[in-house]
Amino acid sequence: MDDTITLQMAQRGVLVLPKALREAYHLEAGDSFTLLDLGGVFVINPRLSEIDAIANRITQALLERGETLESMLKTLREEREKYVREG
């Protein structure tokens, strides 16, 4: 398969992946993808992002420790001030 594939956007922003790609990676209608915008360079990954799941686990762990948004923001401000002083 070629390294470069040209796609054309259809109405309503639809992009069609070539059949060879869909078959090579076993992609089917209804599959979910993660789109990462790197300053105009788009990376499309046929797997769901783990970012939301990781953020939820971190949030749960912090809540179980009794952390609040206010306490985390306070700590963040303190660490930034410390960084500026030492920097």
C-alpha positions in Angstrom: 0.0 0.0 0.0 1.2 3.5 -0.8 2.4 5.7 2.1 0.3 8.7 0.8 -3.4 8.5 0.1 -5.4 11.5 -1.1 -8.9 11.8 0.3 -11.6 14.2 -0.7 -14.1 15.6 1.8 -17.7 15.1 0.7 -20.7 17.0 1.9 -21.1 17.3 5.6 -17.4 16.6 6.2 -17.5 12.9 5.3 -14.2 11.3 4.4 -14.1 7.8 2.9 -11.2 5.5 3.7 -10.2 3.4 0.7 -11.4 -0.2 0.7 -7.9 -1.5 0.8 -7.3 0.3 4.1 -10.6 -0.8 5.6 -9.9 -4.4 4.7 -6.2 -4.3 5.8 -7.2 -3.1 9.2 -10.5 -4.8 9.5 -12.5 -1.6 9.8 -16.2 -1.7 9.5 -19.1 0.8 9.4 -19.8 2.1 12.9 -16.2 1.7 14.2 -15.0 4.6 16.3 -11.8 6.5 15.8 -9.8 9.1 17.7 -8.8 12.2 15.8 -5.8 14.1 17.1 -5.1 17.6 15.7 -1.4 18.4 15.8 -1.6 22.0 14.6 -3.2 21.1 11.3 -1.7 17.6 11.0 -4.5 15.1 11.6 -3.8 11.7 13.1 -6.7 9.3 12.9 -6.4 6.2 15.1 -8.9 3.3 14.8 -8.9 2.9 18.6 -10.7 5.0 21.2 -8.6 7.5 23.1 -7.5 6.4 26.5 -7.3 10.0 27.7 -10.8 10.2 29.0 -10.5 6.8 30.8 -7.2 7.8 32.4 -8.6 11.2 33.5 -11.6 9.5 35.1 -9.3 7.1 37.0 -7.2 10.0 38.2 -10.3 12.0 39.2 -11.6 9.1 41.2 -8.3 8.5 43.0 -8.1 12.2 43.9 -11.7 12.2 45.2 -11.0 9.1 47.3 -8.1 11.0 48.9 -10.4 13.8 49.7 -9.0 16.2 47.2 -11.2 19.0 45.8 -10.9 21.2 42.8 -10.0 24.1 45.1 -7.3 22.1 46.9 -5.8 21.0 43.5 -5.8 24.6 42.2 -4.2 25.9 45.4 -1.4 23.3 45.1 -0.9 24.1 41.4 -0.5 27.8 42.2 1.9 27.0 45.0 4.0 24.8 42.7 4.0 27.4 39.9 5.2 30.0 42.4 7.9 27.7 43.6 9.0 27.0 40.1 9.2 30.7 39.3 11.3 31.4 42.4 13.7 28.5 41.7 13.7 29.1 37.9 
